[in-house]
Amino acid sequence: MKIYIAPVPRPIKTEGLVILVDILRATSTITSALAHEAILVKPVDTIEEALLFKEQGYLLMGERNGLPPEGFDLGNSPREVRSVKGHKVVISTTNGTRALSFIQRAKVVIAACFLNLSAVVTFAKRFEEVFILCAGSEGEVALEDFFFAGKLAQNFPGFQALNDTALIAYDYARHIENIEKNLWQAHHAKALKALGLGDDVSLCARVDLYPIIPILTNDGFVPLRGHSE
Ligand code: MLT
């Protein structure tokens, strides 16, 4: 499989698969919300845009500076998803949802995190070319996204790097066994802890808790469940 890793958002055109990664916390939260039976999770760029959906009965999730914006129902937390069952959800976050606007063309777009790692690997194996789009942090590389991208790459058969970032991430991830310990080194993990949201970091480090794949449609992310080879 040919793998390209964008360590920060950049314009993407591919006939293959794009995998969005924002471990802390957007893709972990999107995956968790769908696992807890949200009908769909619609990513939007701005708070103003999100608020318009409130009138249509959507639940609003998201963050700015780590905390829920005024008028939102829930934060961007994978621990806050119990109430989403049976609801349509709108999500707006600082980096994760915005990264999607860089995708100019793709056959399929999915969201990935440690929580659905094996399901994503199984699904992705049918594509020859895979772009891993890391959300990063305001234009900077985020350790947790880069690390996860390397872990994903390691799980793909016949790994071939399409850029040097893919080679470096692959090599970096190879030497790390303890996922949670690694996440705690990340700048954003420390920032979340300072906000009293450290439990989110521990949850985002768990592997294969939810065997579902959020797949992007015109309405937002919807779940593909129980995906097999
Ligand atoms: C983001 O999109 O920047 C993040 O998911 C931020 C966060 O949840 O704290």
Residues whose N, C-alpha, C, O or C-beta is under 5 A from the ligand:
A	BS01	MLT	D22 L24 R25 A26 E63 G66 N76 T93 T94 N95 G96 T97
